[in-house]
Every structure is written in structure tokens, then in C-alpha cells.
Amino acid sequence: MSNEYENVCRKMTLKEVGVMYMKLCIAEDKLEAMSDYKTHHHDWVAACQVAKDCAETGDDFGDICYWQHQIDTLSKLRGVL
């Protein structure tokens, strides 16, 4: 460990160390969530398609549009992530 790094760490208060740790944990959780999304993307789309199909049998156009919007949104996210 370099002396510069040790000096920075020594100057941090316990509260600052806690805040930094929480930010790192949140960032790690976000990365894990994105990874899970990418891995299970097909399952999310399939679940929305089932919900849309159920809405179609009930002839509720609002529900049909809602689930199609969800499917489209998942597709957009897949392209971004």
C-alpha cells in the first residue's frame, strides 16, 4: 500500500469511511442487478407476454397496451445494458 493512500485513509473520519463503504455497496448492488437483468431478460419478457396474452382474452385494451409498453421498455433496456 502506498504512503499516499495510507495518508488519505488516515485523514478520513469514521463517518466518511462509512459513507464511502455504503456508496461502494450500492454501486455493487446496481451492477449485480444489471447483470441479473441481462441474464434473465428473456424470462422478464416472457412473463410480460403471458400477462399481455391474459389481458387479450379479457378484451381490456388498456391492459394490452400496458403490457406491450412493458415489453417494449424491456427491449430498449436490453439494448442499453
Secondary structure, DSSP 8 states (H G I E B T S, - for coil): --HHHHHHHHHS-HHHHHHHHHHHHHHHHHHHHHHHHHHHHHHHHHHHHHHHHHHHHTT-HHHHHHHHHHHHHHHHHHHH-
